[in-house]
Amino acid sequence: MYNESCIHLGPVPYRWNGLSHQFHLYPGYRYGILVSMTSPYPTNSASDDGEILDARSAYSAPPLSDAAMRALMRLANLQLTPRMLTSLLDHFDWDAERIFEASDDDLDSVPNLNGRQAVRIRDDSLDVTERQLRWMEKTGSKILLANRPDFPSQLLEIPDLPPMLFVRGSIQPRDESGVGIVGSRQASPYGLAVADRFAQDLAENGVTVISGGAIGIDTAAHSGALRAGGRTIAILGCGIDVDYPRVNHDLFEQIVDGNGAIVSEYALGSPPDSFRFPQRNRLISGLSLGTLVVEAPRQSGSLITARFAAEQGRPVLTVPANIDRPNATGSNDLLKDGAIPVTETADILLALRLMPTAARKPQQFAMRFEAETEASAPIVASGPSKDDIERVIRNLPEAQKLLLLNLSETPSRLDTLAELSGSSASSASAELTMLEIGGYVRRLPGNCFILVSERFRAQRS
């Protein structure tokens, strides 16, 4: 039934049995509605096998013209709601140029468009800037439009879909097998390590890791996927040209260089205003088969993402966390509310009906929580013995030996290691950098470190 929440996304040509059909697409109907059949057109007989395909994969989208790109970028600059943008595009048959050429009477006939919004459409100061055009061209970024087949089909299934997306990098069909990983910006070393490992295991199994590009769990998730050579998508709460958080500039470059994508529904130059992030979160869950919450307090944007996932009919999964950590109360509450508990990668693959493809069995974590006091020594999890470590490090400088003897496969913070080894944080950081270069330790997000166990086991006599 067509209604206000079921906006028409236009006809999509589709070939079957040598005939040209048209599907009319609506949010929530991924496979479209066959409404008309026209005369035959030339096709390859090899492709006319009657196979029912996703309507959106029936053809590849031609590039948008420069004029269409400019009009869409100007439309985004108006900062209208997704529903209003979709209503405008739908009214003008998804031709953004016609919006800015429309008469006052034409604009008056757009459903729900008010006078203030009409004034913004006429405001030349909101036109595309040369800086915006140069940035899109320089970075090879593009706009995906919701009525075109290169738009992520899984987003068509969510309410309040974004009619356009700015994308730096690429979104590919295989990203439909994607998992969202979200959590606290102030995550514990354990939470960061878990997010990193699950992301790495998922990427090794051909799953795209989707997150929000923030510090903490998001950064760990993106980094783990990249380390495995897999795909990851960062969905921002600002323009794709805005480095936020600034500390993740290099990470974003690695995502694009590593065949992933930086995505936003917001115009270039849009600042990271707080109201944008809850709206952004529906896209993280909407692009994902399911959403994994690693660590989150009760007042956390990650719980908003989990709520969106549930409303979208997507599974919510949660890593059980330390019941004494305030930063984990929200994620533990999700378990009480029926979220799927996750203690190993296989739990995620099973819940989302994904087939493992990695050559090795996903590594499991030792479920161990660090004491909250920074002065307490790390508890050594299963890994190389003290004898193994001492055998390998006997020729290293004394400062590096002390650091290694206080490290394990459980992440430890820099300041904790500095205190345990009796050195300053800057000195410990310098020594740990040398150990990282030597392959003895691995640096994790949040300035945490773990032993590289293979470096010690490989040298057993």
C-alpha positions as CSV (number, residue, x, y, z in Angstrom):
1,M,0.0,0.0,0.0
2,Y,1.5,3.3,-1.0
3,N,1.5,5.9,1.7
4,E,3.5,8.9,3.0
5,S,6.2,6.6,4.4
6,C,6.5,4.6,1.2
7,I,8.1,7.1,-1.2
8,H,8.4,6.1,-4.8
9,L,12.0,5.6,-5.9
10,G,11.2,5.4,-9.6
11,P,11.2,2.7,-12.2
12,V,14.2,0.4,-12.7
13,P,14.5,-1.4,-16.0
14,Y,14.9,-5.2,-15.7
15,R,15.5,-7.9,-18.3
16,W,13.7,-11.3,-18.2
17,N,12.9,-13.6,-21.1
18,G,14.1,-11.0,-23.6
19,L,11.5,-8.5,-22.5
20,S,12.0,-5.1,-20.9
21,H,10.1,-4.9,-17.6
22,Q,9.9,-2.1,-15.1
23,F,10.2,-2.4,-11.3
24,H,8.9,0.4,-9.1
25,L,10.9,0.5,-5.9
26,Y,9.7,1.6,-2.5
27,P,11.6,1.6,0.8
28,G,10.9,-1.7,2.6
29,Y,10.5,-3.6,-0.7
30,R,14.0,-4.8,-1.6
31,Y,13.0,-6.8,-4.7
32,G,10.6,-4.2,-6.1
33,I,7.1,-4.4,-7.6
34,L,6.7,-5.5,-11.2
35,V,4.2,-3.0,-12.7
36,S,4.6,-2.9,-16.4
37,M,6.1,-4.8,-19.4
38,T,7.1,-3.1,-22.6
39,S,8.3,-4.3,-26.0
40,P,11.4,-6.6,-26.3
41,Y,14.8,-5.0,-26.7
42,P,18.0,-6.6,-27.8
43,T,19.5,-8.9,-25.2
44,N,22.1,-11.6,-25.0
45,S,20.3,-14.9,-25.2
46,A,22.7,-16.4,-22.7
47,S,21.3,-14.0,-20.1
48,D,17.7,-14.8,-20.8
49,D,17.4,-17.8,-18.5
50,G,14.5,-16.6,-16.5
51,E,16.5,-16.3,-13.3
52,I,14.8,-13.9,-10.8
53,L,17.4,-11.4,-9.7
54,D,17.4,-8.5,-7.3
55,A,15.9,-5.7,-9.4
56,R,18.7,-3.4,-8.3
57,S,21.4,-5.6,-9.7
58,A,19.8,-5.8,-13.2
59,Y,22.0,-3.1,-14.6
60,S,24.9,-0.9,-13.6
61,A,24.3,2.8,-13.1
62,P,25.9,5.2,-15.5
63,P,27.9,8.1,-14.0
64,L,25.9,11.1,-12.9
65,S,26.4,14.2,-15.1
66,D,28.3,17.1,-13.8
67,A,25.1,19.2,-13.7
68,A,23.3,16.4,-11.8
69,M,26.2,16.2,-9.3
70,R,26.2,19.9,-8.8
71,A,22.4,20.0,-8.2
72,L,22.5,17.1,-5.7
73,M,25.4,18.8,-3.8
74,R,23.4,22.0,-3.7
75,L,20.3,20.1,-2.5
76,A,22.4,18.6,0.3
77,N,23.6,22.1,1.3
78,L,20.0,23.0,2.2
79,Q,20.3,20.7,5.3
80,L,16.7,19.4,4.9
81,T,15.5,16.3,6.6
82,P,15.9,13.0,4.7
83,R,12.1,12.8,4.4
84,M,11.8,16.3,2.9
85,L,14.7,15.6,0.5
86,T,13.1,12.4,-0.6
87,S,9.8,14.2,-1.1
88,L,11.4,16.9,-3.2
89,L,13.2,14.4,-5.4
90,D,10.2,12.2,-5.8
91,H,8.0,15.1,-6.8
92,F,10.5,16.1,-9.6
93,D,11.1,12.5,-10.8
94,W,14.5,12.3,-9.1
95,D,15.9,15.1,-11.2
96,A,17.6,17.5,-8.8
97,E,18.2,20.1,-11.5
98,R,14.4,20.6,-11.9
99,I,14.1,21.5,-8.2
100,F,16.2,24.6,-8.7
101,E,14.5,25.5,-12.0
102,A,10.9,25.0,-10.6
103,S,8.4,27.8,-10.5
104,D,6.9,29.0,-7.2
105,D,3.7,27.1,-8.1
106,D,5.6,23.9,-8.7
107,L,7.3,24.3,-5.3
108,D,4.0,25.0,-3.6
109,S,2.7,21.7,-4.9
110,V,5.5,19.7,-3.2
111,P,3.9,17.8,-0.2
112,N,4.9,19.2,3.2
113,L,7.3,21.8,1.8
114,N,6.9,25.0,3.9
115,G,7.7,28.6,3.0
116,R,11.0,28.7,4.9
117,Q,12.3,25.6,3.0
118,A,11.2,27.1,-0.3
119,V,13.2,30.2,0.5
120,R,16.3,28.0,1.1
121,I,15.9,26.5,-2.3
122,R,16.0,30.0,-3.9
123,D,19.0,31.0,-1.7
124,D,22.0,31.3,-4.0
125,S,24.4,31.5,-1.0
126,L,23.7,27.8,-0.4
127,D,24.9,26.9,-3.9
128,V,27.8,24.5,-4.3
129,T,31.2,26.1,-3.6
130,E,34.2,25.7,-5.8
131,R,36.0,24.1,-2.8
132,Q,33.3,21.4,-2.6
133,L,33.5,20.7,-6.3
134,R,37.3,20.5,-6.3
135,W,37.3,18.2,-3.2
136,M,34.9,15.8,-4.8
137,E,36.9,15.7,-8.0
138,K,40.3,15.5,-6.3
139,T,39.2,12.6,-4.0
140,G,37.2,10.8,-6.7
141,S,34.2,10.8,-4.3
142,K,30.7,10.3,-5.6
143,I,27.0,10.5,-4.8
144,L,24.8,7.5,-4.6
145,L,21.1,8.2,-5.3
146,A,18.4,6.0,-3.8
147,N,16.6,5.4,-7.1
148,R,19.8,4.1,-8.8
149,P,21.1,0.5,-8.7
150,D,24.4,1.4,-7.1
151,F,22.7,2.5,-3.9
152,P,23.0,0.0,-1.1
153,S,19.9,-2.1,-1.4
154,Q,19.8,-3.0,2.4
155,L,19.2,0.7,3.1
156,L,16.0,0.6,1.0
157,E,14.5,-1.6,3.7
158,I,14.8,1.0,6.5
159,P,12.3,3.8,7.4
160,D,13.5,7.3,6.9
161,L,16.1,6.2,4.3
162,P,18.6,8.8,3.1
163,P,17.8,9.7,-0.5
164,M,21.5,10.3,-1.2
165,L,24.9,9.3,0.2
166,F,28.3,10.9,-0.2
167,V,30.9,8.2,-0.6
168,R,34.7,8.3,-0.7
169,G,36.0,4.9,-1.7
170,S,33.6,2.2,-2.9
171,I,30.5,0.4,-1.7
172,Q,30.3,-3.1,-3.3
173,P,27.7,-5.8,-3.5
174,R,29.7,-8.0,-1.1
175,D,29.1,-5.3,1.6
176,E,25.6,-6.7,2.0
177,S,27.4,-9.3,4.2
178,G,28.3,-6.6,6.7
179,V,28.3,-6.5,10.5
180,G,28.1,-3.4,12.6
181,I,30.5,-3.1,15.5
182,V,29.8,-0.3,18.0
183,G,30.6,0.6,21.6
184,S,32.0,3.1,24.0
185,R,34.5,5.9,23.1
186,Q,36.1,5.3,26.6
187,A,36.4,1.5,26.2
188,S,38.6,-0.7,28.4
189,P,41.7,-2.3,27.0
190,Y,39.7,-5.6,27.1
191,G,36.9,-4.1,25.1
192,L,39.3,-2.6,22.5
193,A,41.0,-6.0,22.1
194,V,37.7,-7.8,21.7
195,A,36.5,-5.4,19.0
196,D,39.8,-5.6,17.2
197,R,39.8,-9.4,17.2
198,F,36.2,-9.9,16.2
199,A,36.6,-7.4,13.4
200,Q,39.7,-9.2,12.2
201,D,38.1,-12.6,12.3
202,L,35.0,-11.3,10.5
203,A,37.1,-9.7,7.8
204,E,39.0,-12.9,7.4
205,N,35.7,-14.6,6.8
206,G,34.7,-12.2,4.0
207,V,32.4,-10.0,6.2
208,T,32.5,-6.2,5.9
209,V,32.9,-4.4,9.2
210,I,30.8,-1.3,9.5
211,S,31.2,1.3,12.3
212,G,31.1,5.0,12.9
213,G,34.8,6.1,12.8
214,A,34.8,7.4,16.4
215,I,37.6,6.8,18.9
216,G,37.4,3.7,21.1
217,I,35.5,0.6,19.9
218,D,34.8,2.1,16.4
219,T,38.5,2.6,15.8
220,A,39.4,-0.8,17.1
221,A,36.8,-2.4,14.7
222,H,38.0,-0.6,11.6
223,S,41.7,-1.3,12.5
224,G,41.0,-5.0,13.0
225,A,39.3,-5.3,9.6
226,L,42.2,-3.5,7.9
227,R,44.8,-5.6,9.6
228,A,43.1,-8.7,8.1
229,G,43.1,-7.1,4.6
230,G,39.3,-7.0,4.7
231,R,36.7,-4.3,3.9
232,T,35.4,-1.8,6.4
233,I,33.0,1.1,6.0
234,A,33.0,4.2,8.3
235,I,29.7,6.1,8.5
236,L,30.3,9.6,9.7
237,G,28.2,12.1,11.6
238,C,29.6,15.0,9.5
239,G,30.7,15.6,5.9
240,I,33.1,13.0,4.4
241,D,35.6,15.8,4.0
242,V,35.7,16.6,7.7
243,D,38.3,14.8,9.8
244,Y,36.4,14.0,12.9
245,P,37.9,12.9,15.1
246,R,41.0,14.5,13.9
247,V,43.2,11.8,15.4
248,N,41.6,9.3,12.9
249,H,42.7,11.1,9.8
250,D,45.3,8.4,9.0
251,L,42.8,5.7,9.7
252,F,40.3,7.1,7.2
253,E,43.0,7.3,4.6
254,Q,43.8,3.6,5.2
255,I,40.1,2.7,4.9
256,V,39.9,4.4,1.5
257,D,43.3,3.0,0.3
258,G,42.3,-0.4,1.6
259,N,39.3,-0.6,-0.7
260,G,36.7,0.4,1.9
261,A,34.6,3.5,2.1
262,I,33.9,6.7,4.1
263,V,30.2,7.4,3.9
264,S,27.9,10.3,5.0
265,E,24.4,11.5,4.2
266,Y,25.5,15.1,5.1
267,A,26.8,17.8,2.7
268,L,30.5,18.4,2.4
269,G,31.7,20.7,5.2
270,S,28.9,19.7,7.6
271,P,30.3,19.9,11.1
272,P,30.1,17.1,13.7
273,D,27.1,18.6,15.5
274,S,25.7,16.4,18.3
275,F,22.3,16.0,16.7
276,R,23.8,14.3,13.6
277,F,25.1,11.2,15.4
278,P,21.9,9.6,16.5
279,Q,20.5,10.1,13.0
280,R,23.8,8.6,11.6
281,N,23.4,5.5,13.7
282,R,20.4,4.3,11.8
283,L,22.7,3.9,8.8
284,I,25.2,1.8,10.7
285,S,22.5,-0.7,11.6
286,G,20.7,-0.3,8.3
287,L,23.8,-1.3,6.3
288,S,24.5,-4.3,8.6
289,L,23.0,-7.7,8.8
290,G,23.3,-7.4,12.6
291,T,24.9,-5.0,15.1
292,L,27.4,-6.1,17.7
293,V,27.7,-3.9,20.8
294,V,31.0,-4.5,22.6
295,E,31.0,-2.1,25.5
296,A,28.5,0.7,26.2
297,P,27.3,2.7,29.2
298,R,23.6,3.3,29.6
299,Q,23.8,6.8,28.1
300,S,25.5,5.7,24.9
301,G,24.9,6.3,21.2
302,S,25.7,2.6,20.7
303,L,22.4,1.8,22.4
304,I,20.6,4.0,19.9
305,T,22.2,2.0,17.1
306,A,21.0,-1.2,18.8
307,R,17.5,0.2,19.1
308,F,17.5,1.1,15.4
309,A,18.7,-2.4,14.5
310,A,15.8,-3.9,16.5
311,E,13.3,-1.6,14.8
312,Q,14.8,-2.5,11.4
313,G,14.3,-6.2,12.2
314,R,18.1,-6.8,12.4
315,P,19.7,-9.0,15.2
316,V,21.4,-7.2,18.1
317,L,24.4,-9.0,19.5
318,T,26.4,-8.2,22.7
319,V,29.7,-9.2,24.2
320,P,29.2,-9.9,28.0
321,A,31.3,-7.4,29.9
322,N,32.5,-6.8,33.4
323,I,29.5,-6.2,35.7
324,D,31.5,-3.7,37.8
325,R,32.4,-1.4,34.9
326,P,30.0,1.6,34.5
327,N,31.1,1.7,30.9
328,A,29.5,-1.7,30.3
329,T,26.2,-1.4,32.0
330,G,24.3,-0.5,28.8
331,S,25.6,-3.5,26.8
332,N,24.9,-5.9,29.7
333,D,21.4,-4.5,29.9
334,L,21.0,-5.5,26.3
335,L,21.6,-9.1,27.3
336,K,18.7,-8.9,29.7
337,D,16.5,-7.5,26.9
338,G,17.2,-10.5,24.7
339,A,20.4,-9.5,22.7
340,I,22.4,-12.5,21.4
341,P,25.4,-13.1,23.7
342,V,28.7,-13.4,21.8
343,T,31.9,-14.9,23.2
344,E,33.5,-16.1,19.9
345,T,33.3,-15.2,16.2
346,A,31.3,-18.3,15.4
347,D,28.4,-16.9,17.5
348,I,28.2,-13.9,15.1
349,L,28.4,-16.0,12.0
350,L,25.8,-18.5,13.3
351,A,23.4,-15.8,14.4
352,L,23.6,-14.0,11.0
353,R,23.6,-17.3,9.0
354,L,27.0,-16.5,7.5
355,M,29.3,-19.3,6.3
356,P,32.8,-19.3,7.7
357,T,35.4,-18.9,4.9
358,A,38.7,-18.3,6.8
359,A,41.3,-20.9,6.5
360,R,42.0,-20.9,10.2
361,K,39.6,-21.3,13.1
362,P,38.8,-17.8,14.6
363,Q,40.9,-17.2,17.7
364,Q,38.9,-17.0,20.9
365,F,39.6,-14.6,23.7
366,A,40.5,-15.6,27.3
367,M,37.6,-14.0,29.1
368,R,39.5,-12.0,31.7
369,F,39.0,-8.5,33.0
370,E,41.8,-6.2,34.2
371,A,41.4,-4.8,37.7
372,E,40.3,-1.2,37.5
373,T,43.3,0.2,39.5
374,E,46.0,1.2,37.1
375,A,48.7,0.2,39.6
376,S,47.7,-3.5,39.6
377,A,49.9,-5.8,37.5
378,P,48.3,-7.5,34.5
379,I,47.3,-11.1,35.0
380,V,49.0,-13.2,32.4
381,A,46.6,-15.0,30.1
382,S,47.4,-18.2,28.2
383,G,50.4,-17.4,26.1
384,P,54.2,-17.6,26.3
385,S,55.7,-18.6,29.6
386,K,58.0,-16.4,31.6
387,D,60.9,-18.7,30.6
388,D,60.0,-18.3,26.9
389,I,60.0,-14.5,27.3
390,E,63.3,-14.4,29.3
391,R,65.0,-16.7,26.7
392,V,64.1,-14.3,23.9
393,I,64.8,-11.0,25.6
394,R,68.1,-11.8,27.3
395,N,70.0,-9.6,24.8
396,L,67.6,-6.6,24.9
397,P,68.1,-3.4,26.8
398,E,67.0,-3.6,30.5
399,A,64.2,-1.1,30.0
400,Q,62.7,-3.2,27.2
401,K,63.0,-6.4,29.3
402,L,61.1,-4.9,32.1
403,L,58.3,-3.8,29.8
404,L,58.1,-7.3,28.2
405,L,58.0,-9.1,31.5
406,N,54.9,-7.0,32.4
407,L,53.1,-7.7,29.2
408,S,50.8,-10.5,28.2
409,E,48.2,-11.4,25.6
410,T,45.8,-9.2,27.6
411,P,46.1,-5.5,26.6
412,S,47.8,-3.2,29.1
413,R,47.7,0.6,29.0
414,L,50.9,2.7,28.4
415,D,50.6,4.5,31.8
416,T,50.2,1.2,33.7
417,L,53.2,-0.3,31.9
418,A,55.3,2.8,32.7
419,E,54.4,2.6,36.4
420,L,55.1,-1.2,36.6
421,S,58.5,-0.8,34.9
422,G,59.5,2.3,36.9
423,S,59.8,4.7,34.0
424,S,58.1,7.7,32.6
425,A,55.3,7.4,30.1
426,S,57.4,9.1,27.4
427,S,60.4,6.7,28.0
428,A,58.1,3.7,28.1
429,S,56.4,4.8,24.8
430,A,59.8,5.2,23.1
431,E,60.9,1.7,24.2
432,L,57.6,0.1,23.2
433,T,57.9,1.7,19.8
434,M,61.3,-0.1,19.4
435,L,59.7,-3.3,20.6
436,E,56.9,-2.9,18.1
437,I,59.4,-2.4,15.3
438,G,61.1,-5.6,16.4
439,G,57.9,-7.5,16.3
440,Y,57.7,-8.2,20.1
441,V,54.6,-6.2,20.9
442,R,51.5,-4.9,19.1
443,R,50.0,-1.5,19.7
444,L,46.2,-1.4,19.9
445,P,43.8,1.5,19.8
446,G,43.7,3.5,23.0
447,N,47.5,3.4,23.6
448,C,47.3,-0.3,24.7
449,F,49.9,-3.0,24.1
450,I,49.9,-6.8,23.9
451,L,52.7,-9.4,23.4
452,V,53.0,-10.9,20.0
453,S,53.1,-14.5,21.3
454,E,54.3,-16.0,18.0
455,R,57.5,-14.0,18.3
456,F,58.4,-15.9,21.5
457,R,57.1,-19.4,20.7
458,A,58.9,-19.4,17.3
459,Q,62.3,-19.1,19.1
460,R,61.8,-22.0,21.6
461,S,64.9,-24.2,21.6
